[in-house]
Amino acid sequence: MTIIERLEEKVTRQESKVARETEKLAAYKEQLETAMFATFKRRQSISHMSFEEALDHAFGRERQFDESEFRKDEMSE
């Protein structure tokens, strides 16, 4: 067996391992997202906040910049 053939075999084995690990990673990510959302929903259900308020609190919302406030910050620098 030549060095090229051995290296080809190694590459093939590694590609197979990477594919399996990629599948596992996708499954773990899905499980994590499901668990996080279930926890969020459970906590929100016992909270006084609305669902939208809870989403904003948990994940934030893009801040709307007031141009005058932005200019004040630029001038103070």
N, C-alpha and C positions, 0 to 999 in steps of 0.2 A: 504494500500500500504506500503510495507516495505521500509526500507532505501535503500536497494540494488536496488529495482525497481525504486525508485526516482532518484538515482544516475545514473542508466542506461539510464533513460529518459534524464537527463541533459547531459550526455555524447553524446547521439544521437543528441540532439539539437545543441550542440556545434560543433560536427563533421559536421553537415549540414551547420552551419554558416561559418565554416572554408572553406568548399568546395565552397560556394558561394563567399566568399571574395577572395579565391585563383583564381577563374575564373575572378573576377573583376580586380584583380591585373595583371593577364596575359593580359587582354584587355588594361589596362592602359599602360603597358610596350610596347605593340605593337604600340599603338597610339603615345607614346613618341618616339620610334625608327623611326617611319614613319615621324613624324614632324621634328626630328633632321636631318634625311637624306634629306628630301625635302628642309630644310633650307640650308644645306650644298651644295646641288646641285644648288640652286638658287644663293647663294653667289659665288660659284665656276664659274658659267656661266658668271658672270660679272667681274671676276678676270682675271688678266694677267697670272696667274699660270695654268699649265696643271693640269688635273685631278689627276694624280699621285703626283705632287708636293703639291697640295692642301690636298690630303689625308695624306701625310707625315707631312705637317704643322699642320693639325688638330689633328691627332692621334699619330704622332710621329712614328719613326722607331727604331727598336732595334739598339743600337749603336754598331758598330764593334770596339772591343778593340784592340789597338795596344799593343802587348805584352811588348815592351820596355817601353811604357807609363805606363803600369800596374806595371811593376817592379820598375820604378822610384817612383811611389806612395808607394809601399811596403817599399822601402828603406828609404824613408823620414819619416816613422812612428817610 
